[in-house]
Amino acid sequence: MLLNTLFLLGFIAAFIVYFATPNRTPFFIICGVSIVIKLIEYGIRFFG
C-alpha cells in the first residue's frame, strides 16, 4: 500500500515536471525512481 502510494505520487510529480520545465532530465529521474518503486512492489507481491 505504501509503495503504491509512493508510485502514484511519483507519477503525479513526473507529470507536473514534464509540463512545467523544458529540461527533461528531472522528468526521467522521477520516472525512473517511480518505476523502480513499482518493480519492488511487484517483487514483494510475487515472491512474498
C-alpha positions as CSV (number, residue, x, y, z in Angstrom):
1,M,0.0,0.0,0.0
2,L,2.8,2.4,0.9
3,L,4.8,1.6,-2.2
4,N,1.8,2.0,-4.4
5,T,1.1,5.4,-2.9
6,L,4.8,6.4,-3.4
7,F,4.5,5.3,-7.0
8,L,1.4,7.4,-7.6
9,L,3.0,10.4,-6.0
10,G,6.0,9.9,-8.3
11,F,3.7,9.7,-11.3
12,I,1.9,12.9,-10.4
13,A,5.3,14.7,-9.8
14,A,6.6,13.4,-13.1
15,F,3.5,14.6,-14.9
16,I,3.8,18.1,-13.4
17,V,7.6,18.3,-14.1
18,Y,7.1,17.2,-17.7
19,F,4.9,20.1,-18.5
20,A,6.5,22.7,-16.1
21,T,10.1,22.5,-17.2
22,P,11.7,22.4,-20.7
23,N,14.6,20.3,-19.3
24,R,13.6,16.6,-19.4
25,T,16.3,15.2,-17.1
26,P,14.3,15.7,-13.8
27,F,11.3,14.0,-15.5
28,F,13.4,10.9,-16.4
29,I,14.9,10.7,-12.9
30,I,11.5,10.9,-11.3
31,C,10.0,8.4,-13.7
32,G,13.0,6.0,-13.2
33,V,12.6,6.1,-9.4
34,S,8.8,5.6,-9.7
35,I,9.3,2.6,-11.9
36,V,11.9,1.1,-9.5
37,I,9.4,1.5,-6.7
38,K,6.7,-0.2,-8.7
39,L,9.1,-3.1,-9.5
40,I,9.9,-3.5,-5.8
41,E,6.2,-3.6,-5.0
42,Y,5.7,-6.2,-7.7
43,G,8.6,-8.3,-6.5
44,I,7.2,-8.3,-2.9
45,R,3.8,-9.3,-4.1
46,F,5.1,-12.0,-6.4
47,F,7.8,-13.5,-4.2
48,G,6.3,-12.7,-0.8
